[in-house]
């Protein structure tokens, strides 16, 4: 399945070079994680709680919520919001693996959490450092840095989605 089909929001990134780099990061992570022949919509968005919510749905929800906040504020970079939203959990494709038909924490994931792995991917594909920052700072790792406005938005949208799902248990 094409990245644009999984994430139609990618087409709203105005900067074509940024759009292509976001797509390339996802394609690389899919390949590196060994997910080419697996339906990404069957990967849970977290292993911290029991959930039927998948990584693609979560990623799109966080991205769309962040876009709505960005539109309302009107003073943040929408392309960075979309790119950061779409990439905030991309390294879960490296943090997770399929073992005996079940998605579990990989050896990579036991050593490198997805915010760090995702920032490394952003750097590898030469995305603006602000995108790497958004990815790195979206979770608890962000407590140790000053988040840029776009990172604040992605962080909160991510936690809103997680806590709503957690509350359904």
CNS distance restraints for C-alpha pairs under 8 A (distance, minus, plus):
assign (resid   1 and name CA) (resid   5 and name CA) 6.71 0.50 0.50
assign (resid   1 and name CA) (resid   6 and name CA) 7.13 0.50 0.50
assign (resid   2 and name CA) (resid   6 and name CA) 6.52 0.50 0.50
assign (resid   3 and name CA) (resid   7 and name CA) 5.90 0.50 0.50
assign (resid   3 and name CA) (resid   8 and name CA) 7.92 0.50 0.50
assign (resid   3 and name CA) (resid  23 and name CA) 6.29 0.50 0.50
assign (resid   3 and name CA) (resid  26 and name CA) 7.30 0.50 0.50
assign (resid   3 and name CA) (resid  27 and name CA) 7.51 0.50 0.50
assign (resid   4 and name CA) (resid   8 and name CA) 5.01 0.50 0.50
assign (resid   4 and name CA) (resid   9 and name CA) 7.71 0.50 0.50
assign (resid   4 and name CA) (resid  10 and name CA) 6.35 0.50 0.50
assign (resid   4 and name CA) (resid  11 and name CA) 7.09 0.50 0.50
assign (resid   4 and name CA) (resid  23 and name CA) 7.91 0.50 0.50
assign (resid   6 and name CA) (resid  56 and name CA) 7.02 0.50 0.50
assign (resid   7 and name CA) (resid  56 and name CA) 7.73 0.50 0.50
assign (resid   7 and name CA) (resid  60 and name CA) 6.64 0.50 0.50
assign (resid   7 and name CA) (resid  86 and name CA) 7.66 0.50 0.50
assign (resid   8 and name CA) (resid  12 and name CA) 7.88 0.50 0.50
assign (resid   9 and name CA) (resid  13 and name CA) 7.54 0.50 0.50
assign (resid   9 and name CA) (resid  60 and name CA) 7.60 0.50 0.50
assign (resid   9 and name CA) (resid  63 and name CA) 7.82 0.50 0.50
assign (resid   9 and name CA) (resid  64 and name CA) 7.80 0.50 0.50
assign (resid   9 and name CA) (resid  82 and name CA) 7.17 0.50 0.50
assign (resid  10 and name CA) (resid  19 and name CA) 6.39 0.50 0.50
assign (resid  10 and name CA) (resid  22 and name CA) 7.89 0.50 0.50
assign (resid  10 and name CA) (resid  23 and name CA) 7.88 0.50 0.50
assign (resid  10 and name CA) (resid  82 and name CA) 7.02 0.50 0.50
assign (resid  10 and name CA) (resid  83 and name CA) 7.45 0.50 0.50
assign (resid  10 and name CA) (resid  86 and name CA) 7.62 0.50 0.50
assign (resid  11 and name CA) (resid  19 and name CA) 7.29 0.50 0.50
assign (resid  12 and name CA) (resid  79 and name CA) 7.73 0.50 0.50
assign (resid  12 and name CA) (resid  82 and name CA) 7.67 0.50 0.50
assign (resid  13 and name CA) (resid  18 and name CA) 7.33 0.50 0.50
assign (resid  13 and name CA) (resid  19 and name CA) 5.71 0.50 0.50
assign (resid  13 and name CA) (resid  78 and name CA) 7.64 0.50 0.50
assign (resid  13 and name CA) (resid  79 and name CA) 5.04 0.50 0.50
assign (resid  13 and name CA) (resid  82 and name CA) 6.61 0.50 0.50
assign (resid  13 and name CA) (resid  83 and name CA) 7.35 0.50 0.50
assign (resid  14 and name CA) (resid  19 and name CA) 7.47 0.50 0.50
assign (resid  14 and name CA) (resid  79 and name CA) 6.52 0.50 0.50
assign (resid  15 and name CA) (resid  19 and name CA) 6.20 0.50 0.50
assign (resid  15 and name CA) (resid  79 and name CA) 7.17 0.50 0.50
assign (resid  16 and name CA) (resid  20 and name CA) 6.18 0.50 0.50
assign (resid  17 and name CA) (resid  21 and name CA) 6.26 0.50 0.50
assign (resid  18 and name CA) (resid  22 and name CA) 6.19 0.50 0.50
assign (resid  18 and name CA) (resid  83 and name CA) 7.73 0.50 0.50
assign (resid  18 and name CA) (resid 127 and name CA) 6.96 0.50 0.50
assign (resid  19 and name CA) (resid  23 and name CA) 6.33 0.50 0.50
assign (resid  19 and name CA) (resid  83 and name CA) 7.55 0.50 0.50
assign (resid  20 and name CA) (resid  24 and name CA) 6.09 0.50 0.50
assign (resid  21 and name CA) (resid  25 and name CA) 6.17 0.50 0.50
assign (resid  21 and name CA) (resid 125 and name CA) 6.40 0.50 0.50
assign (resid  21 and name CA) (resid 126 and name CA) 7.90 0.50 0.50
assign (resid  21 and name CA) (resid 127 and name CA) 6.83 0.50 0.50
assign (resid  22 and name CA) (resid  26 and name CA) 6.56 0.50 0.50
assign (resid  22 and name CA) (resid  83 and name CA) 6.40 0.50 0.50
assign (resid  22 and name CA) (resid  86 and name CA) 7.76 0.50 0.50
assign (resid  22 and name CA) (resid  87 and name CA) 7.16 0.50 0.50
assign (resid  23 and name CA) (resid  27 and name CA) 6.26 0.50 0.50
assign (resid  24 and name CA) (resid  28 and name CA) 6.01 0.50 0.50
assign (resid  24 and name CA) (resid 125 and name CA) 7.66 0.50 0.50
assign (resid  25 and name CA) (resid  29 and name CA) 6.10 0.50 0.50
assign (resid  25 and name CA) (resid  90 and name CA) 7.88 0.50 0.50
assign (resid  25 and name CA) (resid 121 and name CA) 6.54 0.50 0.50
assign (resid  25 and name CA) (resid 122 and name CA) 7.05 0.50 0.50
assign (resid  25 and name CA) (resid 125 and name CA) 6.82 0.50 0.50
assign (resid  26 and name CA) (resid  30 and name CA) 6.08 0.50 0.50
assign (resid  26 and name CA) (resid  87 and name CA) 7.72 0.50 0.50
assign (resid  26 and name CA) (resid  90 and name CA) 6.50 0.50 0.50
assign (resid  27 and name CA) (resid  31 and name CA) 6.32 0.50 0.50
assign (resid  28 and name CA) (resid  32 and name CA) 5.93 0.50 0.50
assign (resid  29 and name CA) (resid  33 and name CA) 5.73 0.50 0.50
assign (resid  29 and name CA) (resid  90 and name CA) 6.91 0.50 0.50
assign (resid  29 and name CA) (resid  91 and name CA) 6.71 0.50 0.50
assign (resid  29 and name CA) (resid  93 and name CA) 6.03 0.50 0.50
assign (resid  29 and name CA) (resid  94 and name CA) 6.82 0.50 0.50
assign (resid  30 and name CA) (resid  34 and name CA) 6.14 0.50 0.50
assign (resid  30 and name CA) (resid  35 and name CA) 5.07 0.50 0.50
assign (resid  30 and name CA) (resid  36 and name CA) 5.91 0.50 0.50
assign (resid  30 and name CA) (resid  93 and name CA) 6.37 0.50 0.50
assign (resid  31 and name CA) (resid  35 and name CA) 6.12 0.50 0.50
assign (resid  31 and name CA) (resid  36 and name CA) 5.83 0.50 0.50
assign (resid  32 and name CA) (resid  94 and name CA) 7.20 0.50 0.50
assign (resid  33 and name CA) (resid  93 and name CA) 5.34 0.50 0.50
assign (resid  33 and name CA) (resid  94 and name CA) 4.95 0.50 0.50
assign (resid  33 and name CA) (resid  96 and name CA) 7.91 0.50 0.50
assign (resid  33 and name CA) (resid  97 and name CA) 7.12 0.50 0.50
assign (resid  34 and name CA) (resid  97 and name CA) 7.99 0.50 0.50
assign (resid  35 and name CA) (resid  39 and name CA) 7.77 0.50 0.50
assign (resid  35 and name CA) (resid  40 and name CA) 7.33 0.50 0.50
assign (resid  35 and name CA) (resid  93 and name CA) 7.48 0.50 0.50
assign (resid  38 and name CA) (resid  42 and name CA) 7.96 0.50 0.50
assign (resid  39 and name CA) (resid  43 and name CA) 7.64 0.50 0.50
assign (resid  40 and name CA) (resid  54 and name CA) 7.95 0.50 0.50
assign (resid  40 and name CA) (resid  55 and name CA) 7.23 0.50 0.50
assign (resid  40 and name CA) (resid  56 and name CA) 6.86 0.50 0.50
assign (resid  41 and name CA) (resid  54 and name CA) 5.55 0.50 0.50
assign (resid  41 and name CA) (resid  55 and name CA) 6.46 0.50 0.50
assign (resid  41 and name CA) (resid  56 and name CA) 5.72 0.50 0.50
assign (resid  41 and name CA) (resid  57 and name CA) 7.45 0.50 0.50
assign (resid  42 and name CA) (resid  54 and name CA) 5.99 0.50 0.50
assign (resid  42 and name CA) (resid  55 and name CA) 7.75 0.50 0.50
assign (resid  43 and name CA) (resid  54 and name CA) 5.38 0.50 0.50
assign (resid  43 and name CA) (resid  55 and name CA) 5.69 0.50 0.50
assign (resid  43 and name CA) (resid 103 and name CA) 6.79 0.50 0.50
assign (resid  44 and name CA) (resid  51 and name CA) 6.79 0.50 0.50
assign (resid  44 and name CA) (resid  52 and name CA) 6.56 0.50 0.50
assign (resid  44 and name CA) (resid  53 and name CA) 5.91 0.50 0.50
assign (resid  44 and name CA) (resid  54 and name CA) 4.21 0.50 0.50
assign (resid  44 and name CA) (resid  55 and name CA) 5.35 0.50 0.50
assign (resid  44 and name CA) (resid 103 and name CA) 7.66 0.50 0.50
assign (resid  45 and name CA) (resid  53 and name CA) 6.33 0.50 0.50
assign (resid  45 and name CA) (resid  54 and name CA) 4.85 0.50 0.50
assign (resid  45 and name CA) (resid  55 and name CA) 3.89 0.50 0.50
assign (resid  45 and name CA) (resid  56 and name CA) 7.59 0.50 0.50
assign (resid  45 and name CA) (resid  58 and name CA) 6.30 0.50 0.50
assign (resid  46 and name CA) (resid  51 and name CA) 7.64 0.50 0.50
assign (resid  46 and name CA) (resid  55 and name CA) 7.64 0.50 0.50
assign (resid  47 and name CA) (resid 104 and name CA) 7.41 0.50 0.50
assign (resid  47 and name CA) (resid 105 and name CA) 7.83 0.50 0.50
assign (resid  49 and name CA) (resid 166 and name CA) 6.74 0.50 0.50
assign (resid  50 and name CA) (resid 169 and name CA) 7.76 0.50 0.50
assign (resid  51 and name CA) (resid 165 and name CA) 7.40 0.50 0.50
assign (resid  53 and name CA) (resid  57 and name CA) 6.77 0.50 0.50
assign (resid  53 and name CA) (resid  58 and name CA) 6.86 0.50 0.50
assign (resid  53 and name CA) (resid 165 and name CA) 7.99 0.50 0.50
assign (resid  54 and name CA) (resid  58 and name CA) 6.15 0.50 0.50
assign (resid  55 and name CA) (resid  59 and name CA) 5.97 0.50 0.50
assign (resid  55 and name CA) (resid  89 and name CA) 7.89 0.50 0.50
assign (resid  56 and name CA) (resid  60 and name CA) 6.13 0.50 0.50
assign (resid  57 and name CA) (resid  61 and name CA) 6.01 0.50 0.50
assign (resid  58 and name CA) (resid  62 and name CA) 6.09 0.50 0.50
assign (resid  58 and name CA) (resid 161 and name CA) 7.25 0.50 0.50
assign (resid  59 and name CA) (resid  63 and name CA) 6.11 0.50 0.50
assign (resid  59 and name CA) (resid  85 and name CA) 6.64 0.50 0.50
assign (resid  59 and name CA) (resid  86 and name CA) 5.89 0.50 0.50
assign (resid  59 and name CA) (resid  87 and name CA) 7.93 0.50 0.50
assign (resid  59 and name CA) (resid  88 and name CA) 7.66 0.50 0.50
assign (resid  59 and name CA) (resid  89 and name CA) 7.07 0.50 0.50
assign (resid  60 and name CA) (resid  64 and name CA) 6.02 0.50 0.50
assign (resid  60 and name CA) (resid  85 and name CA) 7.64 0.50 0.50
assign (resid  60 and name CA) (resid  86 and name CA) 6.89 0.50 0.50
assign (resid  61 and name CA) (resid  65 and name CA) 6.02 0.50 0.50
assign (resid  61 and name CA) (resid 161 and name CA) 7.59 0.50 0.50
assign (resid  62 and name CA) (resid  66 and name CA) 6.04 0.50 0.50
assign (resid  62 and name CA) (resid  85 and name CA) 6.14 0.50 0.50
assign (resid  62 and name CA) (resid 154 and name CA) 6.99 0.50 0.50
assign (resid  62 and name CA) (resid 157 and name CA) 5.39 0.50 0.50
assign (resid  62 and name CA) (resid 158 and name CA) 5.55 0.50 0.50
assign (resid  62 and name CA) (resid 161 and name CA) 6.91 0.50 0.50
assign (resid  63 and name CA) (resid  67 and name CA) 6.11 0.50 0.50
assign (resid  63 and name CA) (resid  81 and name CA) 7.26 0.50 0.50
assign (resid  63 and name CA) (resid  82 and name CA) 5.90 0.50 0.50
assign (resid  63 and name CA) (resid  84 and name CA) 7.85 0.50 0.50
assign (resid  63 and name CA) (resid  85 and name CA) 4.37 0.50 0.50
assign (resid  63 and name CA) (resid  86 and name CA) 6.07 0.50 0.50
assign (resid  63 and name CA) (resid 154 and name CA) 7.55 0.50 0.50
assign (resid  63 and name CA) (resid 157 and name CA) 7.99 0.50 0.50
assign (resid  64 and name CA) (resid  68 and name CA) 6.24 0.50 0.50
assign (resid  65 and name CA) (resid  69 and name CA) 6.39 0.50 0.50
assign (resid  65 and name CA) (resid 157 and name CA) 6.28 0.50 0.50
assign (resid  66 and name CA) (resid  70 and name CA) 6.05 0.50 0.50
assign (resid  66 and name CA) (resid  81 and name CA) 6.56 0.50 0.50
assign (resid  66 and name CA) (resid  82 and name CA) 7.72 0.50 0.50
assign (resid  66 and name CA) (resid  85 and name CA) 7.22 0.50 0.50
assign (resid  66 and name CA) (resid 153 and name CA) 5.94 0.50 0.50
assign (resid  66 and name CA) (resid 154 and name CA) 5.98 0.50 0.50
assign (resid  66 and name CA) (resid 157 and name CA) 6.13 0.50 0.50
assign (resid  67 and name CA) (resid  71 and name CA) 6.05 0.50 0.50
assign (resid  67 and name CA) (resid  78 and name CA) 6.91 0.50 0.50
assign (resid  67 and name CA) (resid  81 and name CA) 6.50 0.50 0.50
assign (resid  67 and name CA) (resid  82 and name CA) 6.77 0.50 0.50
assign (resid  68 and name CA) (resid  72 and name CA) 6.21 0.50 0.50
assign (resid  69 and name CA) (resid  73 and name CA) 6.15 0.50 0.50
assign (resid  69 and name CA) (resid 153 and name CA) 7.35 0.50 0.50
assign (resid  70 and name CA) (resid  74 and name CA) 5.80 0.50 0.50
assign (resid  70 and name CA) (resid  75 and name CA) 7.21 0.50 0.50
assign (resid  70 and name CA) (resid  76 and name CA) 6.05 0.50 0.50
assign (resid  70 and name CA) (resid  77 and name CA) 7.74 0.50 0.50
assign (resid  70 and name CA) (resid  78 and name CA) 6.53 0.50 0.50
assign (resid  70 and name CA) (resid  81 and name CA) 7.43 0.50 0.50
assign (resid  70 and name CA) (resid 153 and name CA) 7.87 0.50 0.50
assign (resid  71 and name CA) (resid  78 and name CA) 7.82 0.50 0.50
assign (resid  76 and name CA) (resid  81 and name CA) 7.84 0.50 0.50
assign (resid  76 and name CA) (resid 149 and name CA) 6.84 0.50 0.50
assign (resid  76 and name CA) (resid 150 and name CA) 6.44 0.50 0.50
assign (resid  77 and name CA) (resid  81 and name CA) 6.35 0.50 0.50
assign (resid  77 and name CA) (resid 150 and name CA) 7.19 0.50 0.50
assign (resid  78 and name CA) (resid  82 and name CA) 6.18 0.50 0.50
assign (resid  79 and name CA) (resid  83 and name CA) 6.03 0.50 0.50
assign (resid  80 and name CA) (resid  84 and name CA) 5.68 0.50 0.50
assign (resid  80 and name CA) (resid 130 and name CA) 7.66 0.50 0.50
assign (resid  80 and name CA) (resid 131 and name CA) 6.34 0.50 0.50
assign (resid  80 and name CA) (resid 150 and name CA) 6.89 0.50 0.50
assign (resid  81 and name CA) (resid  85 and name CA) 5.86 0.50 0.50
assign (resid  81 and name CA) (resid 150 and name CA) 5.75 0.50 0.50
assign (resid  81 and name CA) (resid 151 and name CA) 7.96 0.50 0.50
assign (resid  81 and name CA) (resid 153 and name CA) 7.94 0.50 0.50
assign (resid  81 and name CA) (resid 154 and name CA) 7.21 0.50 0.50
assign (resid  82 and name CA) (resid  86 and name CA) 6.04 0.50 0.50
assign (resid  83 and name CA) (resid  87 and name CA) 6.05 0.50 0.50
assign (resid  83 and name CA) (resid 131 and name CA) 6.97 0.50 0.50
assign (resid  84 and name CA) (resid  88 and name CA) 5.58 0.50 0.50
assign (resid  84 and name CA) (resid 131 and name CA) 5.58 0.50 0.50
assign (resid  84 and name CA) (resid 132 and name CA) 7.93 0.50 0.50
assign (resid  84 and name CA) (resid 134 and name CA) 5.74 0.50 0.50
assign (resid  84 and name CA) (resid 135 and name CA) 6.15 0.50 0.50
assign (resid  84 and name CA) (resid 150 and name CA) 7.95 0.50 0.50
assign (resid  84 and name CA) (resid 151 and name CA) 7.76 0.50 0.50
assign (resid  84 and name CA) (resid 154 and name CA) 7.14 0.50 0.50
assign (resid  85 and name CA) (resid 154 and name CA) 6.14 0.50 0.50
assign (resid  86 and name CA) (resid  90 and name CA) 7.51 0.50 0.50
assign (resid  87 and name CA) (resid 118 and name CA) 7.09 0.50 0.50
assign (resid  87 and name CA) (resid 135 and name CA) 6.67 0.50 0.50
assign (resid  88 and name CA) (resid 115 and name CA) 6.95 0.50 0.50
assign (resid  88 and name CA) (resid 118 and name CA) 6.82 0.50 0.50
assign (resid  88 and name CA) (resid 134 and name CA) 7.16 0.50 0.50
assign (resid  88 and name CA) (resid 135 and name CA) 4.56 0.50 0.50
assign (resid  88 and name CA) (resid 136 and name CA) 7.80 0.50 0.50
assign (resid  88 and name CA) (resid 138 and name CA) 6.87 0.50 0.50
assign (resid  88 and name CA) (resid 154 and name CA) 7.95 0.50 0.50
assign (resid  89 and name CA) (resid 114 and name CA) 6.41 0.50 0.50
assign (resid  89 and name CA) (resid 115 and name CA) 7.03 0.50 0.50
assign (resid  89 and name CA) (resid 118 and name CA) 6.92 0.50 0.50
assign (resid  89 and name CA) (resid 135 and name CA) 7.50 0.50 0.50
assign (resid  90 and name CA) (resid 114 and name CA) 7.42 0.50 0.50
assign (resid  90 and name CA) (resid 118 and name CA) 6.04 0.50 0.50
assign (resid  91 and name CA) (resid  95 and name CA) 6.16 0.50 0.50
assign (resid  91 and name CA) (resid 114 and name CA) 4.72 0.50 0.50
assign (resid  91 and name CA) (resid 115 and name CA) 7.13 0.50 0.50
assign (resid  91 and name CA) (resid 117 and name CA) 5.48 0.50 0.50
assign (resid  91 and name CA) (resid 118 and name CA) 4.76 0.50 0.50
assign (resid  91 and name CA) (resid 121 and name CA) 7.78 0.50 0.50
assign (resid  92 and name CA) (resid  96 and name CA) 5.63 0.50 0.50
assign (resid  92 and name CA) (resid 109 and name CA) 7.94 0.50 0.50
assign (resid  92 and name CA) (resid 114 and name CA) 5.40 0.50 0.50
assign (resid  93 and name CA) (resid  97 and name CA) 7.26 0.50 0.50
assign (resid  94 and name CA) (resid 106 and name CA) 7.19 0.50 0.50
assign (resid  94 and name CA) (resid 108 and name CA) 6.61 0.50 0.50
assign (resid  94 and name CA) (resid 109 and name CA) 6.58 0.50 0.50
assign (resid  94 and name CA) (resid 114 and name CA) 7.51 0.50 0.50
assign (resid  94 and name CA) (resid 117 and name CA) 7.79 0.50 0.50
assign (resid  95 and name CA) (resid 105 and name CA) 5.93 0.50 0.50
assign (resid  95 and name CA) (resid 106 and name CA) 5.45 0.50 0.50
assign (resid  95 and name CA) (resid 107 and name CA) 7.67 0.50 0.50
assign (resid  95 and name CA) (resid 108 and name CA) 5.83 0.50 0.50
assign (resid  95 and name CA) (resid 109 and name CA) 3.69 0.50 0.50
assign (resid  95 and name CA) (resid 110 and name CA) 7.36 0.50 0.50
assign (resid  95 and name CA) (resid 112 and name CA) 7.31 0.50 0.50
assign (resid  95 and name CA) (resid 113 and name CA) 6.55 0.50 0.50
assign (resid  95 and name CA) (resid 114 and name CA) 6.01 0.50 0.50
assign (resid  96 and name CA) (resid 103 and name CA) 6.31 0.50 0.50
assign (resid  96 and name CA) (resid 104 and name CA) 5.46 0.50 0.50
assign (resid  96 and name CA) (resid 105 and name CA) 4.58 0.50 0.50
assign (resid  96 and name CA) (resid 106 and name CA) 4.92 0.50 0.50
assign (resid  96 and name CA) (resid 109 and name CA) 6.39 0.50 0.50
assign (resid  97 and name CA) (resid 103 and name CA) 5.50 0.50 0.50
assign (resid  97 and name CA) (resid 104 and name CA) 5.51 0.50 0.50
assign (resid  97 and name CA) (resid 105 and name CA) 6.17 0.50 0.50
assign (resid  97 and name CA) (resid 106 and name CA) 5.20 0.50 0.50
assign (resid  98 and name CA) (resid 102 and name CA) 5.38 0.50 0.50
assign (resid  98 and name CA) (resid 103 and name CA) 4.54 0.50 0.50
assign (resid  98 and name CA) (resid 104 and name CA) 6.27 0.50 0.50
assign (resid  99 and name CA) (resid 103 and name CA) 6.27 0.50 0.50
assign (resid  99 and name CA) (resid 104 and name CA) 6.67 0.50 0.50
assign (resid 105 and name CA) (resid 109 and name CA) 5.72 0.50 0.50
assign (resid 105 and name CA) (resid 110 and name CA) 6.62 0.50 0.50
assign (resid 106 and name CA) (resid 110 and name CA) 6.28 0.50 0.50
assign (resid 107 and name CA) (resid 111 and name CA) 6.75 0.50 0.50
assign (resid 108 and name CA) (resid 112 and name CA) 5.89 0.50 0.50
assign (resid 109 and name CA) (resid 113 and name CA) 5.55 0.50 0.50
assign (resid 109 and name CA) (resid 114 and name CA) 7.17 0.50 0.50
assign (resid 112 and name CA) (resid 116 and name CA) 6.48 0.50 0.50
assign (resid 112 and name CA) (resid 117 and name CA) 6.23 0.50 0.50
assign (resid 113 and name CA) (resid 117 and name CA) 6.23 0.50 0.50
assign (resid 114 and name CA) (resid 118 and name CA) 5.63 0.50 0.50
assign (resid 115 and name CA) (resid 119 and name CA) 6.19 0.50 0.50
assign (resid 115 and name CA) (resid 135 and name CA) 5.50 0.50 0.50
assign (resid 115 and name CA) (resid 136 and name CA) 4.38 0.50 0.50
assign (resid 115 and name CA) (resid 137 and name CA) 6.99 0.50 0.50
assign (resid 115 and name CA) (resid 138 and name CA) 6.99 0.50 0.50
assign (resid 115 and name CA) (resid 139 and name CA) 6.86 0.50 0.50
assign (resid 115 and name CA) (resid 141 and name CA) 7.42 0.50 0.50
assign (resid 116 and name CA) (resid 120 and name CA) 6.22 0.50 0.50
assign (resid 116 and name CA) (resid 135 and name CA) 7.62 0.50 0.50
assign (resid 116 and name CA) (resid 136 and name CA) 5.36 0.50 0.50
assign (resid 117 and name CA) (resid 121 and name CA) 6.28 0.50 0.50
assign (resid 118 and name CA) (resid 122 and name CA) 6.23 0.50 0.50
assign (resid 118 and name CA) (resid 132 and name CA) 7.26 0.50 0.50
assign (resid 118 and name CA) (resid 135 and name CA) 6.09 0.50 0.50
assign (resid 118 and name CA) (resid 136 and name CA) 6.90 0.50 0.50
assign (resid 119 and name CA) (resid 123 and name CA) 6.22 0.50 0.50
assign (resid 119 and name CA) (resid 131 and name CA) 7.73 0.50 0.50
assign (resid 119 and name CA) (resid 132 and name CA) 4.32 0.50 0.50
assign (resid 119 and name CA) (resid 133 and name CA) 6.76 0.50 0.50
assign (resid 119 and name CA) (resid 135 and name CA) 5.59 0.50 0.50
assign (resid 119 and name CA) (resid 136 and name CA) 5.36 0.50 0.50
assign (resid 120 and name CA) (resid 124 and name CA) 6.10 0.50 0.50
assign (resid 120 and name CA) (resid 132 and name CA) 7.29 0.50 0.50
assign (resid 121 and name CA) (resid 125 and name CA) 6.31 0.50 0.50
assign (resid 122 and name CA) (resid 126 and name CA) 6.14 0.50 0.50
assign (resid 122 and name CA) (resid 127 and name CA) 5.31 0.50 0.50
assign (resid 122 and name CA) (resid 128 and name CA) 7.85 0.50 0.50
assign (resid 122 and name CA) (resid 129 and name CA) 7.88 0.50 0.50
assign (resid 122 and name CA) (resid 131 and name CA) 6.97 0.50 0.50
assign (resid 122 and name CA) (resid 132 and name CA) 5.33 0.50 0.50
assign (resid 123 and name CA) (resid 127 and name CA) 5.94 0.50 0.50
assign (resid 123 and name CA) (resid 128 and name CA) 7.80 0.50 0.50
assign (resid 123 and name CA) (resid 129 and name CA) 7.14 0.50 0.50
assign (resid 123 and name CA) (resid 132 and name CA) 6.51 0.50 0.50
assign (resid 127 and name CA) (resid 131 and name CA) 6.45 0.50 0.50
assign (resid 127 and name CA) (resid 132 and name CA) 7.15 0.50 0.50
assign (resid 128 and name CA) (resid 132 and name CA) 6.93 0.50 0.50
assign (resid 129 and name CA) (resid 133 and name CA) 6.09 0.50 0.50
assign (resid 130 and name CA) (resid 134 and name CA) 6.17 0.50 0.50
assign (resid 130 and name CA) (resid 148 and name CA) 7.85 0.50 0.50
assign (resid 131 and name CA) (resid 135 and name CA) 6.33 0.50 0.50
assign (resid 132 and name CA) (resid 136 and name CA) 6.05 0.50 0.50
assign (resid 133 and name CA) (resid 137 and name CA) 5.77 0.50 0.50
assign (resid 133 and name CA) (resid 147 and name CA) 7.77 0.50 0.50
assign (resid 133 and name CA) (resid 151 and name CA) 7.24 0.50 0.50
assign (resid 134 and name CA) (resid 138 and name CA) 5.93 0.50 0.50
assign (resid 134 and name CA) (resid 147 and name CA) 7.62 0.50 0.50
assign (resid 134 and name CA) (resid 148 and name CA) 7.64 0.50 0.50
assign (resid 134 and name CA) (resid 150 and name CA) 6.85 0.50 0.50
assign (resid 134 and name CA) (resid 151 and name CA) 4.46 0.50 0.50
assign (resid 134 and name CA) (resid 154 and name CA) 7.21 0.50 0.50
assign (resid 135 and name CA) (resid 151 and name CA) 7.65 0.50 0.50
assign (resid 136 and name CA) (resid 141 and name CA) 6.59 0.50 0.50
assign (resid 136 and name CA) (resid 142 and name CA) 6.58 0.50 0.50
assign (resid 137 and name CA) (resid 141 and name CA) 5.54 0.50 0.50
assign (resid 137 and name CA) (resid 142 and name CA) 3.56 0.50 0.50
assign (resid 137 and name CA) (resid 143 and name CA) 7.31 0.50 0.50
assign (resid 137 and name CA) (resid 145 and name CA) 7.41 0.50 0.50
assign (resid 137 and name CA) (resid 147 and name CA) 6.70 0.50 0.50
assign (resid 137 and name CA) (resid 151 and name CA) 6.51 0.50 0.50
assign (resid 137 and name CA) (resid 155 and name CA) 7.24 0.50 0.50
assign (resid 138 and name CA) (resid 142 and name CA) 5.92 0.50 0.50
assign (resid 138 and name CA) (resid 151 and name CA) 6.32 0.50 0.50
assign (resid 138 and name CA) (resid 152 and name CA) 7.57 0.50 0.50
assign (resid 138 and name CA) (resid 154 and name CA) 6.23 0.50 0.50
assign (resid 138 and name CA) (resid 155 and name CA) 4.28 0.50 0.50
assign (resid 138 and name CA) (resid 156 and name CA) 7.98 0.50 0.50
assign (resid 138 and name CA) (resid 158 and name CA) 7.43 0.50 0.50
assign (resid 139 and name CA) (resid 143 and name CA) 7.78 0.50 0.50
assign (resid 139 and name CA) (resid 155 and name CA) 6.38 0.50 0.50
assign (resid 141 and name CA) (resid 145 and name CA) 7.88 0.50 0.50
assign (resid 142 and name CA) (resid 146 and name CA) 7.48 0.50 0.50
assign (resid 142 and name CA) (resid 147 and name CA) 6.84 0.50 0.50
assign (resid 147 and name CA) (resid 151 and name CA) 5.50 0.50 0.50
assign (resid 147 and name CA) (resid 152 and name CA) 5.88 0.50 0.50
assign (resid 148 and name CA) (resid 152 and name CA) 6.39 0.50 0.50
assign (resid 149 and name CA) (resid 153 and name CA) 6.44 0.50 0.50
assign (resid 150 and name CA) (resid 154 and name CA) 6.34 0.50 0.50
assign (resid 151 and name CA) (resid 155 and name CA) 5.90 0.50 0.50
assign (resid 152 and name CA) (resid 156 and name CA) 6.23 0.50 0.50
assign (resid 153 and name CA) (resid 157 and name CA) 6.11 0.50 0.50
assign (resid 154 and name CA) (resid 158 and name CA) 5.96 0.50 0.50
assign (resid 155 and name CA) (resid 159 and name CA) 6.30 0.50 0.50
assign (resid 156 and name CA) (resid 160 and name CA) 6.00 0.50 0.50
assign (resid 157 and name CA) (resid 161 and name CA) 6.28 0.50 0.50
assign (resid 158 and name CA) (resid 162 and name CA) 6.24 0.50 0.50
assign (resid 159 and name CA) (resid 163 and name CA) 5.87 0.50 0.50
assign (resid 160 and name CA) (resid 164 and name CA) 6.10 0.50 0.50
assign (resid 161 and name CA) (resid 165 and name CA) 6.31 0.50 0.50
assign (resid 162 and name CA) (resid 166 and name CA) 6.05 0.50 0.50
assign (resid 163 and name CA) (resid 167 and name CA) 5.94 0.50 0.50
assign (resid 164 and name CA) (resid 168 and name CA) 6.65 0.50 0.50
assign (resid 165 and name CA) (resid 169 and name CA) 7.43 0.50 0.50
